[in-house]
Amino acid sequence: MEPRSGCPINAAVEVLGDRWSLLVLRDVIFGDRRHFRALLTGSIEGIASNILADRLVRLVDAGILTRGTAARGQRARYSLTEAGIRTLPVIHALGEWGLDWCPGSDELRIRQQIMRDEGPEFVEELMDELRVRHLDAPPKAQDGPGAFERLDAAYAAERERRIGQRRTR
């Protein structure tokens, strides 16, 4: 892909600047959705199959994702490249802005709040775990649960809290 200008902001916007590309990356990163069907059915925003197919092709062409070759009867698996993993700070920054300036449900905001509370080191830890998942990097030694495990636990706890509140009404 040849950008319209030599401006690095323009080049990044041409790759990542549409709504769906960032949401597909969000779902690959935070939902660990790596197959077309999982991305399609797991999208809470309701992405259409033709849009998803187009965005996956664009992200592969841009070097953000790789598409594994599918054997007969198997589904292709998408993986983040290092460039894709390095989109996490961008997605985190967008989430920070959204947390401050946009309304939303507590359930869907909790992951961003945890990332904010934990600080920049947490984002680096998430990126390290993505390298293990997507690039087969060796895992780093850690004490206790990993970053994604902590995010998932916080999300599950918030979800249970919200369900409990609905039951008591």
N, CA and C atoms as a LAMMPS dump frame, in Angstrom:
ITEM: TIMESTEP
0
ITEM: NUMBER OF ATOMS
507
ITEM: BOX BOUNDS ff ff ff
-5.0000000000000000e+02 5.0000000000000000e+02
-5.0000000000000000e+02 5.0000000000000000e+02
-5.0000000000000000e+02 5.0000000000000000e+02
ITEM: ATOMS id mol type element x y z
1 1 1 N 0.835 -1.182 0
2 1 2 C 0 0 0
3 1 3 C 0.881 1.246 0
4 2 1 N 0.695 2.051 -0.973
5 2 2 C 1.445 3.297 -1.071
6 2 3 C 0.581 4.421 -0.499
7 3 1 N 1.021 5.077 0.61
8 3 2 C 0.218 6.154 1.19
9 3 3 C 0.142 7.365 0.262
10 4 1 N -0.894 8.167 0.481
11 4 2 C -1.1 9.366 -0.338
12 4 3 C -0.026 10.413 -0.13
13 5 1 N 0.618 10.392 1.026
14 5 2 C 1.694 11.347 1.28
15 5 3 C 2.741 10.674 2.156
16 6 1 N 3.821 11.356 2.372
17 6 2 C 4.893 10.83 3.21
18 6 3 C 4.677 11.084 4.691
19 7 1 N 3.577 11.676 5.058
20 7 2 C 3.275 11.983 6.456
21 7 3 C 2.996 10.69 7.225
22 8 1 N 3.701 10.446 8.335
23 8 2 C 3.479 9.206 9.079
24 8 3 C 2.071 9.104 9.668
25 9 1 N 1.466 10.231 10.022
26 9 2 C 0.095 10.189 10.547
27 9 3 C -0.851 9.751 9.444
28 10 1 N -0.684 10.322 8.248
29 10 2 C -1.508 9.915 7.113
30 10 3 C -1.331 8.431 6.809
31 11 1 N -0.104 7.961 6.81
32 11 2 C 0.156 6.55 6.499
33 11 3 C -0.541 5.638 7.516
34 12 1 N -0.478 5.982 8.8
35 12 2 C -1.131 5.178 9.834
36 12 3 C -2.647 5.225 9.692
37 13 1 N -3.175 6.411 9.388
38 13 2 C -4.627 6.546 9.233
39 13 3 C -5.111 5.747 8.028
40 14 1 N -4.335 5.701 6.976
41 14 2 C -4.753 4.926 5.802
42 14 3 C -4.844 3.437 6.121
43 15 1 N -4.023 2.955 7.039
44 15 2 C -4.074 1.541 7.411
45 15 3 C -5.097 1.291 8.513
46 16 1 N -5.114 2.146 9.528
47 16 2 C -5.902 1.885 10.735
48 16 3 C -7.106 2.804 10.907
49 17 1 N -7.297 3.746 9.995
50 17 2 C -8.214 4.844 10.238
51 17 3 C -9.688 4.595 10.038
52 18 1 N -10.084 3.414 9.678
53 18 2 C -11.524 3.195 9.566
54 18 3 C -12.006 2.445 10.807
55 19 1 N -13.244 2.609 11.104
56 19 2 C -13.836 2.033 12.311
57 19 3 C -13.605 0.531 12.409
58 20 1 N -13.838 -0.173 11.347
59 20 2 C -13.837 -1.624 11.433
60 20 3 C -12.456 -2.218 11.635
61 21 1 N -11.436 -1.644 11.021
62 21 2 C -10.084 -2.199 11.195
63 21 3 C -9.673 -2.199 12.658
64 22 1 N -9.925 -1.098 13.341
65 22 2 C -9.554 -1.016 14.752
66 22 3 C -10.376 -1.971 15.604
67 23 1 N -11.646 -2.152 15.257
68 23 2 C -12.475 -3.071 16.035
69 23 3 C -12.084 -4.525 15.78
70 24 1 N -11.693 -4.846 14.559
71 24 2 C -11.188 -6.194 14.274
72 24 3 C -9.921 -6.437 15.092
73 25 1 N -9.02 -5.46 15.108
74 25 2 C -7.799 -5.6 15.905
75 25 3 C -8.127 -5.722 17.392
76 26 1 N -9.076 -4.933 17.866
77 26 2 C -9.5 -5.042 19.277
78 26 3 C -9.936 -6.47 19.583
79 27 1 N -10.732 -7.066 18.687
80 27 2 C -11.244 -8.41 18.93
81 27 3 C -10.161 -9.473 18.829
82 28 1 N -9.189 -9.274 17.962
83 28 2 C -8.06 -10.207 17.879
84 28 3 C -7.211 -10.082 19.148
85 29 1 N -6.967 -8.851 19.578
86 29 2 C -6.095 -8.616 20.734
87 29 3 C -6.768 -9.025 22.031
88 30 1 N -7.935 -8.48 22.313
89 30 2 C -8.554 -8.684 23.618
90 30 3 C -9.482 -9.89 23.673
91 31 1 N -10.046 -10.275 22.551
92 31 2 C -10.935 -11.435 22.528
93 31 3 C -10.254 -12.7 22.07
94 32 1 N -9.016 -12.583 21.633
95 32 2 C -8.249 -13.706 21.072
96 32 3 C -9.053 -14.438 19.997
97 33 1 N -9.794 -13.657 19.215
98 33 2 C -10.544 -14.223 18.092
99 33 3 C -9.605 -14.277 16.901
100 34 1 N -9.347 -15.464 16.406
101 34 2 C -8.317 -15.633 15.39
102 34 3 C -8.85 -16.222 14.095
103 35 1 N -10.139 -16.566 14.059
104 35 2 C -10.746 -17.139 12.864
105 35 3 C -11.884 -16.245 12.404
106 36 1 N -12.166 -16.299 11.113
107 36 2 C -13.201 -15.456 10.515
108 36 3 C -14.529 -15.583 11.263
109 37 1 N -14.986 -16.802 11.478
110 37 2 C -16.287 -17.021 12.117
111 37 3 C -16.32 -16.426 13.524
112 38 1 N -15.246 -16.595 14.294
113 38 2 C -15.193 -16.043 15.653
114 38 3 C -15.225 -14.518 15.626
115 39 1 N -14.555 -13.929 14.654
116 39 2 C -14.572 -12.471 14.523
117 39 3 C -15.952 -11.98 14.106
118 40 1 N -16.593 -12.719 13.228
119 40 2 C -17.91 -12.322 12.731
120 40 3 C -18.973 -12.433 13.829
121 41 1 N -19.033 -13.552 14.495
122 41 2 C -20.08 -13.768 15.501
123 41 3 C -19.759 -13.095 16.827
124 42 1 N -18.496 -12.806 17.078
125 42 2 C -18.112 -12.19 18.341
126 42 3 C -18.144 -10.678 18.343
127 43 1 N -18.401 -10.079 17.217
128 43 2 C -18.416 -8.618 17.123
129 43 3 C -19.699 -8.064 17.74
130 44 1 N -19.559 -7.342 18.847
131 44 2 C -20.751 -6.77 19.48
132 44 3 C -21.326 -5.625 18.658
133 45 1 N -20.54 -5.094 17.742
134 45 2 C -21.019 -4.025 16.872
135 45 3 C -21.715 -4.551 15.623
136 46 1 N -21.642 -5.855 15.379
137 46 2 C -22.363 -6.459 14.27
138 46 3 C -21.741 -6.214 12.904
139 47 1 N -20.471 -6.51 12.756
140 47 2 C -19.8 -6.332 11.47
141 47 3 C -20.397 -7.285 10.43
142 48 1 N -20.587 -6.79 9.229
143 48 2 C -21.083 -7.621 8.125
144 48 3 C -19.948 -8.493 7.594
145 49 1 N -20.284 -9.661 7.077
146 49 2 C -19.254 -10.606 6.625
147 49 3 C -18.405 -10.031 5.493
148 50 1 N -19.013 -9.279 4.571
149 50 2 C -18.216 -8.715 3.478
150 50 3 C -17.256 -7.636 3.979
151 51 1 N -17.673 -6.859 4.978
152 51 2 C -16.793 -5.836 5.559
153 51 3 C -15.643 -6.51 6.297
154 52 1 N -15.957 -7.543 7.072
155 52 2 C -14.917 -8.264 7.802
156 52 3 C -13.903 -8.864 6.836
157 53 1 N -14.379 -9.51 5.792
158 53 2 C -13.467 -10.112 4.814
159 53 3 C -12.55 -9.047 4.209
160 54 1 N -13.12 -7.899 3.868
161 54 2 C -12.331 -6.807 3.296
162 54 3 C -11.279 -6.301 4.278
163 55 1 N -11.674 -6.101 5.538
164 55 2 C -10.729 -5.573 6.525
165 55 3 C -9.622 -6.569 6.818
166 56 1 N -9.951 -7.854 6.857
167 56 2 C -8.898 -8.847 7.081
168 56 3 C -7.884 -8.834 5.946
169 57 1 N -8.355 -8.728 4.714
170 57 2 C -7.445 -8.647 3.568
171 57 3 C -6.576 -7.395 3.688
172 58 1 N -7.182 -6.27 4.016
173 58 2 C -6.421 -5.013 4.16
174 58 3 C -5.366 -5.111 5.259
175 59 1 N -5.743 -5.696 6.396
176 59 2 C -4.801 -5.808 7.511
177 59 3 C -3.665 -6.775 7.192
178 60 1 N -3.962 -7.825 6.448
179 60 2 C -2.904 -8.74 6.007
180 60 3 C -1.997 -8.028 5.007
181 61 1 N -2.593 -7.347 4.031
182 61 2 C -1.797 -6.623 3.028
183 61 3 C -0.915 -5.555 3.651
184 62 1 N -1.389 -4.941 4.742
185 62 2 C -0.619 -3.884 5.417
186 62 3 C 0.445 -4.446 6.355
187 63 1 N 0.473 -5.775 6.529
188 63 2 C 1.47 -6.375 7.403
189 63 3 C 1.108 -6.31 8.88
190 64 1 N -0.16 -6.093 9.199
191 64 2 C -0.626 -6.028 10.585
192 64 3 C -1.007 -7.425 11.076
193 65 1 N -1.576 -8.22 10.184
194 65 2 C -1.954 -9.598 10.473
195 65 3 C -1.303 -10.522 9.45
196 66 1 N -1.171 -11.772 9.827
197 66 2 C -0.832 -12.818 8.86
198 66 3 C -2.009 -13.774 8.817
199 67 1 N -2.17 -14.408 7.685
200 67 2 C -3.229 -15.4 7.52
201 67 3 C -2.564 -16.742 7.318
202 68 1 N -2.791 -17.628 8.265
203 68 2 C -2.229 -18.962 8.154
204 68 3 C -2.903 -19.719 7.03
205 69 1 N -2.166 -20.611 6.404
206 69 2 C -2.766 -21.411 5.344
207 69 3 C -3.636 -22.485 5.982
208 70 1 N -4.818 -22.598 5.465
209 70 2 C -5.773 -23.563 6.005
210 70 3 C -5.676 -24.857 5.208
211 71 1 N -5.53 -25.941 5.932
212 71 2 C -5.572 -27.25 5.285
213 71 3 C -7.017 -27.543 4.907
214 72 1 N -7.181 -28.495 4.037
215 72 2 C -8.531 -28.852 3.585
216 72 3 C -9.443 -29.126 4.787
217 73 1 N -10.577 -28.437 4.795
218 73 2 C -11.54 -28.617 5.872
219 73 3 C -11.244 -27.822 7.129
220 74 1 N -10.165 -27.086 7.143
221 74 2 C -9.835 -26.283 8.315
222 74 3 C -9.991 -24.805 7.997
223 75 1 N -10.12 -24.022 9.051
224 75 2 C -10.265 -22.581 8.883
225 75 3 C -8.911 -21.903 8.99
226 76 1 N -8.75 -20.825 8.23
227 76 2 C -7.517 -20.042 8.308
228 76 3 C -7.468 -19.323 9.649
229 77 1 N -6.294 -19.26 10.208
230 77 2 C -6.092 -18.6 11.503
231 77 3 C -5.281 -17.33 11.281
232 78 1 N -5.759 -16.24 11.835
233 78 2 C -5.08 -14.955 11.724
234 78 3 C -4.216 -14.734 12.954
235 79 1 N -3.047 -14.166 12.721
236 79 2 C -2.134 -13.847 13.812
237 79 3 C -1.638 -12.428 13.64
238 80 1 N -1.376 -11.788 14.766
239 80 2 C -0.78 -10.458 14.74
240 80 3 C 0.685 -10.567 14.358
241 81 1 N 1.173 -9.619 13.612
242 81 2 C 2.602 -9.471 13.377
243 81 3 C 3.132 -8.542 14.475
244 82 1 N 4.41 -8.297 14.477
245 82 2 C 4.955 -7.327 15.432
246 82 3 C 4.319 -5.955 15.204
247 83 1 N 4.11 -5.591 13.94
248 83 2 C 3.44 -4.315 13.654
249 83 3 C 2.026 -4.312 14.223
250 84 1 N 1.341 -5.437 14.152
251 84 2 C 0.002 -5.54 14.726
252 84 3 C 0.02 -5.43 16.241
253 85 1 N 0.99 -6.069 16.861
254 85 2 C 1.12 -5.987 18.319
255 85 3 C 1.395 -4.543 18.729
256 86 1 N 2.148 -3.83 17.917
257 86 2 C 2.498 -2.44 18.235
258 86 3 C 1.325 -1.476 18.033
259 87 1 N 0.183 -1.99 17.562
260 87 2 C -1.017 -1.152 17.523
261 87 3 C -1.674 -1.067 18.902
262 88 1 N -1.3 -1.932 19.821
263 88 2 C -1.935 -1.921 21.141
264 88 3 C -1.828 -0.561 21.833
265 89 1 N -0.674 0.111 21.849
266 89 2 C -0.642 1.437 22.475
267 89 3 C -1.575 2.444 21.787
268 90 1 N -1.768 2.313 20.49
269 90 2 C -2.691 3.193 19.767
270 90 3 C -4.126 2.899 20.21
271 91 1 N -4.478 1.627 20.247
272 91 2 C -5.811 1.231 20.683
273 91 3 C -6.024 1.637 22.142
274 92 1 N -5 1.475 22.958
275 92 2 C -5.077 1.892 24.356
276 92 3 C -5.32 3.4 24.453
277 93 1 N -4.613 4.185 23.666
278 93 2 C -4.794 5.644 23.693
279 93 3 C -6.215 6.03 23.27
280 94 1 N -6.744 5.374 22.264
281 94 2 C -8.127 5.642 21.854
282 94 3 C -9.103 5.275 22.971
283 95 1 N -8.843 4.17 23.627
284 95 2 C -9.685 3.756 24.75
285 95 3 C -9.611 4.729 25.915
286 96 1 N -8.437 5.279 26.156
287 96 2 C -8.284 6.283 27.217
288 96 3 C -9.15 7.504 26.916
289 97 1 N -9.094 7.954 25.679
290 97 2 C -9.917 9.094 25.284
291 97 3 C -11.395 8.748 25.451
292 98 1 N -11.786 7.571 24.987
293 98 2 C -13.175 7.137 25.106
294 98 3 C -13.632 7.016 26.546
295 99 1 N -12.752 6.556 27.417
296 99 2 C -13.092 6.43 28.829
297 99 3 C -13.401 7.8 29.437
298 100 1 N -12.647 8.803 29.022
299 100 2 C -12.834 10.156 29.562
300 100 3 C -13.993 10.916 28.925
301 101 1 N -14.254 10.683 27.64
302 101 2 C -15.144 11.576 26.92
303 101 3 C -16.403 10.953 26.35
304 102 1 N -16.555 9.643 26.454
305 102 2 C -17.719 8.985 25.856
306 102 3 C -18.435 8.124 26.892
307 103 1 N -19.761 8.101 26.84
308 103 2 C -20.496 7.233 27.762
309 103 3 C -20.335 5.773 27.331
310 104 1 N -20.586 4.882 28.246
311 104 2 C -20.521 3.459 27.931
312 104 3 C -20.914 2.649 29.143
313 105 1 N -21.026 1.358 28.959
314 105 2 C -21.409 0.492 30.075
315 105 3 C -20.185 0.165 30.927
316 106 1 N -20.405 0.004 32.222
317 106 2 C -19.313 -0.361 33.125
318 106 3 C -18.671 -1.667 32.683
319 107 1 N -19.511 -2.586 32.242
320 107 2 C -19.036 -3.906 31.827
321 107 3 C -18.022 -3.81 30.684
322 108 1 N -18.296 -2.933 29.723
323 108 2 C -17.412 -2.825 28.559
324 108 3 C -16.26 -1.847 28.793
325 109 1 N -16.343 -1.054 29.836
326 109 2 C -15.295 -0.079 30.142
327 109 3 C -14.247 -0.629 31.11
328 110 1 N -14.539 -1.747 31.763
329 110 2 C -13.68 -2.234 32.843
330 110 3 C -12.269 -2.576 32.37
331 111 1 N -12.132 -3.164 31.202
332 111 2 C -10.78 -3.518 30.724
333 111 3 C -9.931 -2.27 30.544
334 112 1 N -10.536 -1.243 29.961
335 112 2 C -9.785 -0.003 29.769
336 112 3 C -9.427 0.627 31.12
337 113 1 N -10.337 0.556 32.065
338 113 2 C -10.07 1.119 33.389
339 113 3 C -8.925 0.381 34.07
340 114 1 N -8.898 -0.934 33.928
341 114 2 C -7.788 -1.716 34.514
342 114 3 C -6.471 -1.316 33.867
343 115 1 N -6.479 -1.177 32.531
344 115 2 C -5.25 -0.777 31.837
345 115 3 C -4.797 0.594 32.326
346 116 1 N -5.738 1.495 32.551
347 116 2 C -5.392 2.827 33.07
348 116 3 C -4.801 2.71 34.472
349 117 1 N -5.476 1.946 35.318
350 117 2 C -5.032 1.818 36.707
351 117 3 C -3.655 1.163 36.809
352 118 1 N -3.405 0.191 35.946
353 118 2 C -2.135 -0.55 35.995
354 118 3 C -0.968 0.237 35.399
355 119 1 N -1.244 1.113 34.466
356 119 2 C -0.193 1.959 33.906
357 119 3 C 0.475 1.39 32.668
358 120 1 N 1.46 2.132 32.146
359 120 2 C 2.117 1.762 30.887
360 120 3 C 2.831 0.413 30.923
361 121 1 N 3.306 0.013 32.084
362 121 2 C 3.988 -1.28 32.184
363 121 3 C 3.031 -2.429 31.866
364 122 1 N 1.757 -2.219 32.212
365 122 2 C 0.752 -3.238 31.947
366 122 3 C 0.542 -3.419 30.448
367 123 1 N 0.527 -2.316 29.708
368 123 2 C 0.389 -2.388 28.249
369 123 3 C 1.58 -3.147 27.667
370 124 1 N 2.767 -2.899 28.185
371 124 2 C 3.956 -3.637 27.736
372 124 3 C 3.82 -5.128 28.052
373 125 1 N 3.267 -5.436 29.229
374 125 2 C 3.059 -6.834 29.598
375 125 3 C 2.056 -7.501 28.652
376 126 1 N 0.993 -6.783 28.31
377 126 2 C 0.027 -7.309 27.343
378 126 3 C 0.706 -7.589 25.999
379 127 1 N 1.549 -6.662 25.565
380 127 2 C 2.25 -6.848 24.288
381 127 3 C 3.166 -8.062 24.345
382 128 1 N 3.836 -8.266 25.469
383 128 2 C 4.689 -9.454 25.625
384 128 3 C 3.857 -10.736 25.522
385 129 1 N 2.675 -10.735 26.139
386 129 2 C 1.814 -11.914 26.058
387 129 3 C 1.29 -12.124 24.636
388 130 1 N 1.026 -11.04 23.921
389 130 2 C 0.612 -11.169 22.517
390 130 3 C 1.728 -11.785 21.681
391 131 1 N 2.967 -11.431 21.979
392 131 2 C 4.097 -12.025 21.245
393 131 3 C 4.168 -13.532 21.477
394 132 1 N 3.837 -13.96 22.684
395 132 2 C 3.816 -15.399 22.98
396 132 3 C 2.703 -16.064 22.185
397 133 1 N 1.511 -15.458 22.192
398 133 2 C 0.342 -16.038 21.518
399 133 3 C 0.46 -16.045 19.995
400 134 1 N 0.996 -14.973 19.446
401 134 2 C 0.942 -14.787 17.995
402 134 3 C 2.272 -15.015 17.281
403 135 1 N 3.38 -14.804 17.96
404 135 2 C 4.687 -14.92 17.311
405 135 3 C 5.517 -16.068 17.872
406 136 1 N 4.912 -16.872 18.753
407 136 2 C 5.594 -18 19.392
408 136 3 C 6.856 -17.587 20.135
409 137 1 N 6.839 -16.384 20.712
410 137 2 C 7.96 -15.927 21.536
411 137 3 C 7.938 -16.707 22.846
412 138 1 N 9.099 -16.898 23.463
413 138 2 C 9.096 -17.592 24.751
414 138 3 C 8.441 -16.713 25.815
415 139 1 N 7.659 -17.312 26.707
416 139 2 C 7.008 -16.508 27.748
417 139 3 C 8.025 -15.969 28.743
418 140 1 N 7.73 -14.771 29.255
419 140 2 C 8.575 -14.182 30.287
420 140 3 C 8.12 -14.706 31.644
421 141 1 N 9.068 -14.85 32.542
422 141 2 C 8.738 -15.313 33.89
423 141 3 C 7.856 -14.268 34.569
424 142 1 N 6.852 -14.759 35.289
425 142 2 C 5.957 -13.838 35.99
426 142 3 C 5.483 -14.468 37.286
427 143 1 N 5.171 -13.611 38.226
428 143 2 C 4.585 -14.052 39.489
429 143 3 C 3.092 -13.813 39.4
430 144 1 N 2.31 -14.839 39.559
431 144 2 C 0.866 -14.679 39.551
432 144 3 C 0.285 -14.725 38.159
433 145 1 N -0.985 -14.371 38.061
434 145 2 C -1.678 -14.443 36.771
435 145 3 C -1.134 -13.418 35.781
436 146 1 N -1.224 -13.763 34.504
437 146 2 C -0.767 -12.872 33.454
438 146 3 C -1.717 -11.706 33.245
439 147 1 N -1.304 -10.787 32.407
440 147 2 C -2.07 -9.561 32.159
441 147 3 C -3.45 -9.868 31.567
442 148 1 N -3.509 -10.727 30.576
443 148 2 C -4.805 -11.049 29.973
444 148 3 C -5.701 -11.791 30.957
445 149 1 N -5.109 -12.644 31.765
446 149 2 C -5.887 -13.358 32.774
447 149 3 C -6.494 -12.363 33.772
448 150 1 N -5.733 -11.346 34.167
449 150 2 C -6.25 -10.317 35.083
450 150 3 C -7.349 -9.497 34.418
451 151 1 N -7.173 -9.164 33.143
452 151 2 C -8.217 -8.426 32.432
453 151 3 C -9.501 -9.241 32.335
454 152 1 N -9.368 -10.492 31.973
455 152 2 C -10.541 -11.359 31.834
456 152 3 C -11.252 -11.551 33.171
457 153 1 N -10.483 -11.686 34.252
458 153 2 C -11.082 -11.855 35.583
459 153 3 C -11.843 -10.597 35.99
460 154 1 N -11.289 -9.432 35.712
461 154 2 C -11.964 -8.173 36.049
462 154 3 C -13.249 -8.023 35.239
463 155 1 N -13.189 -8.384 33.97
464 155 2 C -14.383 -8.313 33.123
465 155 3 C -15.462 -9.251 33.643
466 156 1 N -15.07 -10.481 33.974
467 156 2 C -16.029 -11.466 34.482
468 156 3 C -16.63 -11 35.81
469 157 1 N -15.809 -10.436 36.688
470 157 2 C -16.307 -9.953 37.978
471 157 3 C -17.292 -8.805 37.786
472 158 1 N -16.993 -7.891 36.88
473 158 2 C -17.903 -6.763 36.613
474 158 3 C -19.202 -7.266 36.01
475 159 1 N -19.098 -8.226 35.15
476 159 2 C -20.294 -8.8 34.526
477 159 3 C -21.183 -9.464 35.585
478 160 1 N -20.569 -10.225 36.466
479 160 2 C -21.32 -10.866 37.55
480 160 3 C -21.943 -9.817 38.468
481 161 1 N -21.216 -8.769 38.756
482 161 2 C -21.738 -7.692 39.598
483 161 3 C -22.972 -7.076 38.947
484 162 1 N -22.9 -6.818 37.644
485 162 2 C -24.029 -6.221 36.924
486 162 3 C -25.23 -7.17 36.892
487 163 1 N -24.978 -8.444 36.702
488 163 2 C -26.069 -9.423 36.701
489 163 3 C -26.713 -9.465 38.087
490 164 1 N -25.9 -9.44 39.13
491 164 2 C -26.418 -9.427 40.502
492 164 3 C -27.258 -8.2 40.783
493 165 1 N -26.858 -7.051 40.246
494 165 2 C -27.639 -5.829 40.425
495 165 3 C -28.991 -5.943 39.734
496 166 1 N -29.013 -6.537 38.56
497 166 2 C -30.282 -6.691 37.825
498 166 3 C -31.229 -7.617 38.574
499 167 1 N -30.691 -8.652 39.196
500 167 2 C -31.524 -9.616 39.925
501 167 3 C -32.154 -8.987 41.164
502 168 1 N -31.451 -8.059 41.822
503 168 2 C -31.967 -7.47 43.048
504 168 3 C -32.944 -6.338 42.81
505 169 1 N -33.143 -5.943 41.579
506 169 2 C -34.081 -4.856 41.28
507 169 3 C -35.488 -5.327 41.32
